[in-house]
Amino acid sequence: MNNRTLGIIVVVLLSVLVLSSSAFVVKETERAVLLRFGKLVHSYYEPGLYFKIPFAERLRKFDGRIQTVDSSPVRMLNSENKFMMVDSYAKYRISDVGKFYTATRGNERNAVRLLSEQINDRLRNQFGVRDLHEVVSGESTETTESESESAAPSQAAAREKDEEDQRDKLMADITANLNQVAQENLGVEVIDVRVKRIDLPPEVSESVFQRMRAGRELEARDHRAKGEEAGERIRASADRQKVVIESDAYRQSEELRGAGDAEAASIYAVAYKKDPEFYRFTRSLQAYRESFQSKSDMLLVDPDSEFFRYLKDPKGK
């Protein structure tokens, strides 16, 4: 191998080394900054192939996807001077990678720490002017208590939906405020802030429990009152129907009895006309049957009475 060939090989190797150390790729899920002797010279947002000066420039990449800041539970004070342990989290992503690098010096832990502090500060400010019920529901205590006293249980679902909307609005306001500050100072977009859990001291928990029980008892009493009212309406309606049915039945029975008596009288009249003596005989037998239904029956009648006419003489003479 002569010197010319060796020189070509060395040039090729150096070219490959320079090209490999100068070319870089930014993916869709990445954000990148280019540093020249430690100073920021360029930011990359779009995916593609880029080049840098070897050995003089250095590339730093960051995750451009949505990330989560899961803050540790923080002790906070509400307007009633009662402490709460608030556990929250936030969703964010890098929007200005140059500003993000400058604010955090490229350390993502610094970003998490700064965001956590900002989140807790805003939650502390919001919860500090609200009592416990407002913190949980997100709405005004005066409005809620007056509505709770007059609202029927049928409105409970609507009230809970309204409380959920109020909580969402409170979190949306905190998110918007935090996002504005984070965009300006950290170069990140805050997408959402949520409270995962609120733990209360025992005395506060008992107060909440008593309030919840009082609310449920109020709803239970209202349910019972409405049930009793419905029961009274049903019983009154049943009583009215009973009177109407009994009246109709009595009227129909009297009509049938009257019709039967009229028909019987008509039959008796016809029988009497055909054979009066036989008619009198059958009527006497019927009187005997009705008078002597038991062996203990006793009848005090004059022996010459017409009652014994057919007993003395079957011909009735």
C-alpha positions as CSV (number, residue, x, y, z in Angstrom):
1,M,0.0,0.0,0.0
2,N,1.6,3.2,-1.1
3,N,1.3,6.6,0.5
4,R,-1.4,7.8,-1.9
5,T,-3.7,5.0,-1.1
6,L,-3.2,5.4,2.6
7,G,-3.9,9.1,2.3
8,I,-7.2,8.4,0.5
9,I,-8.2,5.9,3.2
10,V,-7.4,8.4,5.9
11,V,-9.4,11.2,4.1
12,V,-12.4,8.9,3.7
13,L,-12.3,7.8,7.4
14,L,-12.0,11.4,8.5
15,S,-14.9,12.4,6.2
16,V,-17.1,9.6,7.6
17,L,-16.2,10.6,11.2
18,V,-16.9,14.3,10.5
19,L,-20.2,13.5,8.8
20,S,-21.4,11.1,11.5
21,S,-20.5,13.7,14.2
22,S,-22.1,16.6,12.4
23,A,-25.4,15.0,11.2
24,F,-28.3,14.4,13.6
25,V,-32.0,13.6,13.4
26,V,-34.9,15.2,15.4
27,K,-37.9,12.9,15.8
28,E,-41.5,13.9,15.9
29,T,-41.7,13.3,19.7
30,E,-38.5,15.3,20.4
31,R,-37.5,18.9,20.9
32,A,-33.8,19.8,20.5
33,V,-31.4,22.7,21.2
34,L,-28.0,23.3,19.7
35,L,-25.2,24.5,21.9
36,R,-22.0,26.1,20.8
37,F,-19.4,26.1,23.5
38,G,-22.2,25.9,26.1
39,K,-24.3,28.7,24.6
40,L,-27.7,28.2,23.0
41,V,-27.5,29.0,19.3
42,H,-30.6,27.2,17.8
43,S,-33.8,25.4,18.7
44,Y,-35.4,22.6,16.7
45,Y,-39.1,21.8,16.7
46,E,-39.7,20.2,13.4
47,P,-38.6,16.6,12.7
48,G,-35.9,16.1,10.1
49,L,-32.2,15.7,9.4
50,Y,-29.9,18.6,10.6
51,F,-26.2,19.3,10.8
52,K,-23.9,20.8,13.4
53,I,-20.2,21.8,13.6
54,P,-18.3,18.8,15.0
55,F,-16.6,19.2,18.4
56,A,-17.7,22.8,18.6
57,E,-21.5,22.3,18.8
58,R,-23.4,20.0,21.1
59,L,-27.0,18.7,20.8
60,R,-29.5,18.3,23.7
61,K,-32.8,16.6,23.1
62,F,-36.0,16.6,25.3
63,D,-39.2,14.7,25.2
64,G,-41.8,16.7,23.4
65,R,-44.8,14.6,24.4
66,I,-47.3,15.3,27.1
67,Q,-45.7,14.6,30.5
68,T,-47.0,14.4,34.1
69,V,-45.9,16.4,37.2
70,D,-47.1,14.3,40.1
71,S,-46.6,16.6,43.1
72,S,-46.2,15.3,46.7
73,P,-49.1,15.9,49.1
74,V,-48.9,19.4,50.5
75,R,-50.4,20.8,53.7
76,M,-52.7,23.8,52.9
77,L,-54.9,26.1,55.0
78,N,-58.5,27.0,53.9
79,S,-60.5,30.1,54.9
80,E,-61.7,28.4,58.0
81,N,-58.1,28.0,59.2
82,K,-58.4,24.2,58.8
83,F,-55.5,22.3,57.4
84,M,-55.9,19.9,54.4
85,M,-53.4,17.5,52.7
86,V,-53.8,18.2,49.0
87,D,-52.4,15.8,46.4
88,S,-52.4,17.1,42.9
89,Y,-50.9,16.6,39.4
90,A,-50.5,18.4,36.1
91,K,-50.1,17.6,32.5
92,Y,-47.6,19.6,30.5
93,R,-45.4,19.6,27.3
94,I,-42.5,21.7,26.1
95,S,-43.7,24.6,23.9
96,D,-40.5,26.7,23.7
97,V,-37.5,24.4,24.0
98,G,-35.0,27.3,24.0
99,K,-36.7,29.0,26.9
100,F,-37.2,25.7,28.6
101,Y,-33.4,25.0,28.4
102,T,-32.5,28.4,29.6
103,A,-34.9,28.3,32.6
104,T,-34.0,24.8,33.7
105,R,-30.4,24.6,32.4
106,G,-31.4,21.5,30.6
107,N,-32.4,19.7,33.8
108,E,-35.9,18.3,33.6
109,R,-36.0,17.8,37.3
110,N,-35.7,21.5,37.7
111,A,-38.8,21.9,35.5
112,V,-40.8,19.4,37.6
113,R,-39.7,21.2,40.8
114,L,-40.6,24.7,39.5
115,L,-44.0,23.5,38.1
116,S,-44.8,21.7,41.4
117,E,-44.1,24.9,43.3
118,Q,-46.2,27.0,40.9
119,I,-49.1,24.4,41.1
120,N,-49.0,24.4,44.9
121,D,-48.9,28.2,45.1
122,R,-52.0,28.6,43.0
123,L,-53.9,25.8,44.8
124,R,-52.9,27.4,48.1
125,N,-54.1,30.8,46.9
126,Q,-57.4,29.4,45.7
127,F,-58.1,27.2,48.7
128,G,-57.1,29.9,51.1
129,V,-60.1,32.0,50.2
130,R,-62.6,29.1,50.3
131,D,-64.0,27.1,53.1
132,L,-64.0,23.3,53.2
133,H,-67.3,22.9,51.2
134,E,-66.2,25.3,48.6
135,V,-62.9,23.4,48.2
136,V,-64.7,20.1,47.7
137,S,-67.6,21.4,45.5
138,G,-66.0,24.4,44.0
139,E,-69.1,26.6,44.5
140,S,-70.3,29.3,46.9
141,T,-71.3,28.1,50.4
142,E,-74.2,30.7,50.7
143,T,-75.7,29.6,47.4
144,T,-75.2,25.9,48.1
145,E,-76.8,26.0,51.6
146,S,-79.8,28.0,50.6
147,E,-80.4,25.7,47.6
148,S,-79.9,22.6,49.7
149,E,-82.6,23.6,52.1
150,S,-85.1,24.2,49.4
151,A,-84.1,21.7,46.8
152,A,-86.0,18.5,46.4
153,P,-84.3,15.1,46.1
154,S,-85.2,15.0,42.5
155,Q,-82.8,17.9,42.1
156,A,-79.9,16.1,43.8
157,A,-78.4,14.8,40.6
158,A,-78.6,18.2,39.0
159,R,-77.0,19.8,42.0
160,E,-74.2,17.2,41.9
161,K,-73.7,17.9,38.2
162,D,-73.5,21.6,39.0
163,E,-70.9,21.0,41.7
164,E,-68.8,19.0,39.3
165,D,-69.0,21.8,36.7
166,Q,-67.9,24.3,39.4
167,R,-64.9,22.1,40.3
168,D,-64.0,21.8,36.6
169,K,-64.3,25.6,36.3
170,L,-62.0,26.1,39.3
171,M,-59.4,23.7,37.9
172,A,-59.7,25.3,34.5
173,D,-59.0,28.8,36.0
174,I,-56.0,27.5,37.8
175,T,-54.8,25.7,34.7
176,A,-55.2,28.9,32.6
177,N,-53.4,31.1,35.1
178,L,-50.5,28.6,35.6
179,N,-50.2,28.0,31.8
180,Q,-49.7,31.8,31.2
181,V,-46.9,31.9,33.8
182,A,-45.3,28.7,32.7
183,Q,-45.3,29.7,29.0
184,E,-43.5,33.0,29.9
185,N,-41.1,31.7,32.5
186,L,-40.4,28.0,31.6
187,G,-41.4,27.6,28.0
188,V,-43.9,24.8,28.7
189,E,-47.6,24.6,28.1
190,V,-49.7,23.4,31.0
191,I,-52.6,21.4,29.7
192,D,-54.4,20.4,32.8
193,V,-54.2,20.6,36.6
194,R,-56.2,18.3,38.8
195,V,-56.6,17.5,42.5
196,K,-56.3,13.8,43.1
197,R,-57.1,13.7,46.7
198,I,-57.9,15.9,49.7
199,D,-57.2,14.3,53.1
200,L,-58.6,16.0,56.2
201,P,-57.7,15.9,59.9
202,P,-60.0,13.8,62.1
203,E,-62.0,16.8,63.4
204,V,-62.5,18.1,59.9
205,S,-63.4,14.7,58.6
206,E,-66.1,14.4,61.4
207,S,-67.5,17.8,60.5
208,V,-67.7,16.8,56.8
209,F,-69.3,13.5,57.8
210,Q,-71.9,15.3,60.0
211,R,-72.7,17.7,57.2
212,M,-73.1,14.8,54.7
213,R,-75.3,12.9,57.1
214,A,-77.5,15.9,57.8
215,G,-77.9,16.4,54.0
216,R,-78.8,12.7,53.5
217,E,-81.3,12.8,56.5
218,L,-82.9,15.9,54.9
219,E,-83.3,14.0,51.7
220,A,-84.6,10.9,53.5
221,R,-87.2,13.0,55.4
222,D,-88.3,14.5,52.1
223,H,-88.6,11.1,50.5
224,R,-90.6,9.8,53.4
225,A,-92.9,12.8,53.4
226,K,-93.5,12.4,49.7
227,G,-94.1,8.7,50.1
228,E,-96.6,9.3,52.9
229,E,-98.4,11.9,50.8
230,A,-98.5,9.5,47.8
231,G,-99.8,6.8,50.2
232,E,-102.6,9.0,51.5
233,R,-103.6,9.9,47.9
234,I,-103.7,6.2,47.0
235,R,-105.7,5.3,50.2
236,A,-108.2,8.1,49.6
237,S,-108.6,7.0,46.0
238,A,-109.1,3.4,47.1
239,D,-111.7,4.5,49.7
240,R,-113.6,6.5,47.1
241,Q,-113.5,3.5,44.7
242,K,-114.7,1.2,47.5
243,V,-117.7,3.4,48.3
244,V,-118.6,3.7,44.6
245,I,-118.3,-0.1,44.1
246,E,-120.3,-0.9,47.2
247,S,-123.0,1.6,46.3
248,D,-123.2,0.2,42.8
249,A,-123.3,-3.4,44.2
250,Y,-126.0,-2.5,46.7
251,R,-128.1,-0.7,44.1
252,Q,-127.8,-3.7,41.7
253,S,-128.7,-6.2,44.5
254,E,-131.7,-4.1,45.5
255,E,-132.8,-3.9,41.9
256,L,-132.4,-7.7,41.5
257,R,-134.2,-8.3,44.9
258,G,-137.0,-6.0,43.8
259,A,-137.3,-7.7,40.5
260,G,-137.3,-11.1,42.2
261,D,-140.0,-10.1,44.7
262,A,-142.1,-8.7,41.9
263,E,-141.8,-11.9,39.9
264,A,-142.5,-14.0,43.0
265,A,-145.6,-11.9,43.7
266,S,-146.7,-12.3,40.2
267,I,-146.3,-16.1,40.3
268,Y,-148.2,-16.2,43.7
269,A,-150.9,-14.1,42.2
270,V,-151.3,-16.4,39.2
271,A,-151.2,-19.5,41.5
272,Y,-153.8,-17.9,43.8
273,K,-156.2,-17.2,40.9
274,K,-155.9,-20.8,39.6
275,D,-156.4,-22.6,43.0
276,P,-156.8,-20.3,46.0
277,E,-157.2,-23.2,48.4
278,F,-154.0,-24.9,47.3
279,Y,-152.2,-21.5,47.6
280,R,-153.4,-21.1,51.1
281,F,-152.4,-24.7,51.9
282,T,-148.8,-24.2,50.6
283,R,-148.4,-20.9,52.4
284,S,-149.5,-22.5,55.7
285,L,-146.9,-25.3,55.2
286,Q,-144.3,-22.7,54.6
287,A,-145.4,-20.9,57.8
288,Y,-145.1,-24.2,59.7
289,R,-141.6,-24.9,58.3
290,E,-140.4,-21.4,59.3
291,S,-142.0,-21.6,62.8
292,F,-140.7,-25.0,63.8
293,Q,-137.1,-25.0,62.6
294,S,-135.8,-26.4,65.9
295,K,-137.1,-28.9,68.4
296,S,-136.7,-26.3,71.1
297,D,-139.0,-23.8,69.4
298,M,-142.1,-23.0,71.4
299,L,-145.2,-21.3,70.0
300,L,-148.1,-20.1,72.2
301,V,-151.2,-19.9,70.0
302,D,-154.9,-20.3,70.6
303,P,-155.9,-23.9,69.6
304,D,-158.8,-22.4,67.7
305,S,-156.5,-20.1,65.7
306,E,-156.5,-20.2,61.9
307,F,-152.8,-21.1,62.2
308,F,-153.8,-24.7,63.1
309,R,-156.5,-25.0,60.4
310,Y,-154.6,-27.4,58.2
311,L,-153.2,-29.3,61.1
312,K,-156.7,-30.2,62.4
313,D,-158.2,-30.8,58.9
314,P,-156.1,-31.4,55.8
315,K,-158.9,-29.9,53.8
316,G,-158.8,-26.8,55.8
317,K,-162.4,-26.9,56.9
